[in-house]
Amino acid sequence: MDDNLVWQARHFVYSHIAETTRPPRVNETAAHFGISIEEATELYKELHNHHALFLDTDEMAIRMANPFSGIPTDFKVHANGKTYFANCAWDMLGIPAALHCDAVIDAVCTESNDKIQLEIKNGEINHSPVTNHQLLIHFPLPFAQWYDDLVFT
């Protein structure tokens, strides 16, 4: 497989997400590069093997292109007039950084179901009046074990 094409595909995936808020489907990637769906599927598998994205292999769909989620989650990031979904609390902070923009984040605490809202302005985190307490992000597993079950992590 052409290594250059693999990384061009990664760039396309992230550009597509930034523009549309969702990852491209395999057929969209195939059409973009003028290749077959089978070849685009192989690109996705190669990116998955490099941990450049995480596939739902049953559907051959992009589940995660960190920090972006390919499915709706409790971590919504409103930026540039669009709403993106993050995979977790850590990734919700990564989306404004990846997009180089200000954002408002609406999330739900996994343990308490409390609503959390943060504003990212000029790279700084500001609590909104909705969130009036100290926030911590908890990682249930050490980093070395994240890929054992990335969806859980």
C-alpha positions as CSV (number, residue, x, y, z in Angstrom):
1,M,0.0,0.0,0.0
2,D,1.2,3.5,-0.9
3,D,2.3,5.0,2.4
4,N,1.8,8.5,1.0
5,L,-1.8,7.7,0.1
6,V,-2.4,6.4,3.6
7,W,-1.5,9.7,5.1
8,Q,-3.3,11.7,2.5
9,A,-6.4,9.6,3.4
10,R,-5.9,10.5,7.1
11,H,-5.7,14.2,6.1
12,F,-8.9,13.8,4.1
13,V,-10.7,12.2,7.0
14,Y,-9.8,15.0,9.4
15,S,-10.6,17.7,6.8
16,H,-14.0,16.1,6.1
17,I,-14.8,15.9,9.8
18,A,-13.8,19.6,10.4
19,E,-16.1,20.6,7.5
20,T,-19.1,18.3,8.0
21,T,-18.8,17.2,11.7
22,R,-18.8,13.6,10.7
23,P,-16.2,11.1,9.3
24,P,-16.4,10.3,5.7
25,R,-17.9,6.9,4.7
26,V,-15.7,4.5,2.8
27,N,-17.5,5.3,-0.5
28,E,-16.8,9.0,0.0
29,T,-13.1,8.4,0.5
30,A,-13.0,6.1,-2.5
31,A,-14.7,8.8,-4.6
32,H,-12.4,11.5,-3.3
33,F,-9.3,9.6,-4.3
34,G,-10.7,7.9,-7.4
35,I,-10.1,4.5,-6.1
36,S,-12.3,1.4,-5.5
37,I,-14.3,0.9,-2.3
38,E,-12.1,-2.1,-1.6
39,E,-9.0,0.1,-1.8
40,A,-10.5,2.7,0.4
41,T,-11.4,0.0,2.9
42,E,-7.8,-1.1,2.9
43,L,-6.7,2.5,3.6
44,Y,-9.1,2.6,6.6
45,K,-7.7,-0.7,7.9
46,E,-4.1,0.6,7.5
47,L,-5.0,3.8,9.4
48,H,-6.7,1.7,12.1
49,N,-3.6,-0.5,12.4
50,H,-1.5,2.7,12.9
51,H,-4.0,3.9,15.6
52,A,-4.6,7.0,13.4
53,L,-8.3,6.2,13.7
54,F,-10.5,3.6,15.2
55,L,-12.9,1.6,13.1
56,D,-16.2,-0.1,13.8
57,T,-15.0,-3.1,11.8
58,D,-18.5,-4.6,11.6
59,E,-19.7,-1.6,9.4
60,M,-16.2,-0.5,8.3
61,A,-17.1,2.9,9.6
62,I,-14.8,5.4,11.5
63,R,-15.9,5.2,15.1
64,M,-13.1,7.6,16.3
65,A,-10.7,9.9,14.7
66,N,-9.4,11.4,17.9
67,P,-10.5,13.7,19.3
68,F,-13.6,13.4,17.1
69,S,-16.3,10.8,17.6
70,G,-18.1,9.2,14.6
71,I,-21.2,8.7,16.7
72,P,-23.2,10.9,19.0
73,T,-21.9,11.1,22.6
74,D,-22.5,13.1,25.8
75,F,-19.6,15.3,24.9
76,K,-20.8,18.0,22.5
77,V,-18.4,20.7,21.2
78,H,-20.0,23.8,19.6
79,A,-17.4,25.5,17.4
80,N,-17.3,27.5,14.2
81,G,-21.1,27.3,14.1
82,K,-21.2,23.5,14.1
83,T,-21.6,20.8,16.7
84,Y,-19.0,18.0,17.0
85,F,-19.0,15.0,19.2
86,A,-16.0,14.0,21.3
87,N,-15.2,10.5,22.5
88,C,-14.6,11.5,26.1
89,A,-13.9,14.4,28.4
90,W,-10.3,14.5,27.4
91,D,-11.2,14.7,23.7
92,M,-13.8,17.4,24.2
93,L,-10.9,19.6,25.1
94,G,-8.9,18.4,22.1
95,I,-11.5,19.5,19.5
96,P,-11.1,23.2,20.0
97,A,-7.3,22.7,20.0
98,A,-7.5,20.7,16.8
99,L,-9.7,23.3,15.1
100,H,-7.7,26.2,16.6
101,C,-10.9,28.0,17.7
102,D,-13.1,29.0,20.6
103,A,-15.8,26.7,21.6
104,V,-18.6,26.0,24.1
105,I,-18.7,22.4,25.4
106,D,-21.8,20.8,26.8
107,A,-21.2,17.5,28.5
108,V,-22.7,15.1,31.0
109,C,-20.7,13.7,33.9
110,T,-20.6,10.0,33.6
111,E,-20.7,9.3,37.3
112,S,-23.3,11.9,38.5
113,N,-25.2,12.8,35.3
114,D,-24.5,16.5,36.1
115,K,-24.6,18.8,33.2
116,I,-21.3,20.5,32.6
117,Q,-20.6,23.5,30.4
118,L,-17.2,24.9,29.6
119,E,-16.2,27.8,27.4
120,I,-12.9,27.7,25.6
121,K,-11.8,31.2,24.7
122,N,-8.3,32.0,23.4
123,G,-7.1,28.6,24.5
124,E,-8.3,29.1,28.1
125,I,-11.0,27.1,29.9
126,N,-13.8,29.1,31.6
127,H,-16.5,27.5,33.7
128,S,-20.0,28.6,32.8
129,P,-22.6,29.5,35.5
130,V,-24.0,26.0,34.8
131,T,-20.8,24.4,36.1
132,N,-19.9,25.8,39.5
133,H,-17.6,23.2,40.9
134,Q,-14.1,21.9,40.5
135,L,-13.9,19.5,37.6
136,L,-11.5,16.5,37.2
137,I,-11.1,14.1,34.3
138,H,-10.8,10.5,35.4
139,F,-9.0,7.8,33.3
140,P,-10.3,4.4,34.3
141,L,-7.2,2.6,32.8
142,P,-3.6,3.5,32.4
143,F,-2.7,4.7,28.9
144,A,-0.9,1.4,28.1
145,Q,-4.2,-0.4,28.3
146,W,-6.4,2.1,26.4
147,Y,-6.3,0.1,23.1
148,D,-7.3,-3.1,24.9
149,D,-10.9,-1.7,24.8
150,L,-10.8,1.8,23.4
151,V,-14.6,2.2,23.4
152,F,-14.7,1.6,27.2
153,T,-11.7,3.8,27.9
